[in-house]
Amino acid sequence: MRSEKELLLEAYDSRTVEENNFGWRYLLMTLLILGIVLMVLFPKIYLRSQIYYKSRDIATLTREYRVLKEENAVLKTKVEAIRFKHQVIDTMFDE
């Protein structure tokens, strides 16, 4: 009959063999899962960054548009003032 020591060693050996079962298949499956996760997340990250940069560009263009609109209003006021001045001068010299 076997001794208790041999039985314990066999049980221990069978356990360690089962626990150290990390082979090429495990590595391949891990890399495959990691690749799938990256393929799913990469477009999302890319799209978010592109949306962020586009929104920054839109904000810059909107700010410039508002400034140009204000400058246009100021220039229109100056043109009206010059036209009025010339009309007044023209009427003074026409008489």
Protein Blocks (a to p, Z undefined) as FASTA:
>chain_A
ZZfklmmmmmmmmmmmmmmmccfklmmmmmmmmmmmmmmmmmmmmmmmmmmmmmmmmmmm
mmmmmmmmmmmmmmmmmmmmmmmmmmmmmmmmmZZ
